[in-house]
């Protein structure tokens, strides 16, 4: 099993930045893929960004050029740097990991973009 704990959410004004961090309970070197998803009220959960063990990344179109996903194998963390935040980025953000054919999720962290 893999336990995931997110941190770094909060309230930020439009145009501001936040950095989310996801700490894994085991070495992420052995985890095939990790990602960040989000779910806004009344909407389905959507993929924001994923990063594979080899470093390949993928982003949903609405965050390209603004968000950056990275992984630190030494610290067993995956971070999401979010810049130029917009009100439509407001959601609960979840970290996930694909490990031995199972998907694991964190508990989520709230991000609110509002003036």
N, C-alpha and C positions, 0 to 999 in steps of 0.2 A: 504493500500500500504506500501511497504518497499523501502526506498532509501538506496543504498549501495555505499560507497565511499572507493576505494582502495588507498593505499599508500605504499611506500617503494621500488618501483622498481628502476632500474638503471643499470649501467654498472659495471660488476665485472669480474675479471680474472678467468679462469678455476681453480677449486679447492677452490674458495672463497665461501662466504656465503652472503645471503640476508634474510631479514625478511619482509614479506608482511603483511599488516594489512588491514582488512576490517571493517569499522565502519557502523553499521546499525542504521536506524532512529527510530527503536522501540526496545523494549526489546527482545533480542534473545531467552529468556527463552521460548517464545511462538512459536518460529520458529522450525519446525520439523527437517529440515536438512539444513545445509549450506556447501558450498564447494568452492573449487578453480578449475577453468578450465584454459586451455591455448590454444592459437591458434598461430601457427607459419605461416610464409608466405607460401601461396600455400597449406596449410594443413587444415584439418577440426579441429574444436574445440574439445578438448579431456578433459576428467575428469582427474584431478591431484590427488585430495584428497577431501573426504567428511567427515563430522562429524555430527552425529545425536544428538538430544537433550539429549539423555541419555549418550552421550560420546563415543559411538561406532564410530570407524574410518575405513576408507577404502582408499587404495592408488592404483594408477596404478603401475604396476610392475616396470616400469623404474625409479621410484623415491623411492621405498621402501628402508628403511635404510638410506636415505639421507634427506628426507623431513618429517616434522612433522606438523600436523594441530592441532590447539588448539582453544578453545573458552573461553571467559571470560564473563560470564553472567552479572557480575557487571558493566563492561565497555561496554557491547554490541558490542564486537569485536570478530572477528575470524582471527587468525593469521596463517601464513604459514612460518615456519622456513625452509630455504633451505640451505643445506650444501653440500660441495663437488660438486659444480655446474659444469656442463659440457656445451660445446657449443650447444649441442642439446637441452638444456633447454631454449634456447633463444626463446622468444615468448611474446605475450601480455597475461597477466594473468588477469582473470576475477573472481570476487567473485559472488556467487549466493546464493539465499535463497528460500526455498520452504515454502510458508506461505499461509495457507488457500487455498490449491490446486493450487496456482499460483506460477510461477517461476519468480523471480526478478533477474536482473543482474546489476552489477556495470559498470562503463565506461571503466575499464581496466587500467592496468599499465604495462609499457614495462620493460621486463627483458632481458638484453643482456649480454651474457657470451662470452667474447672475450679477447684475449691477445693483 
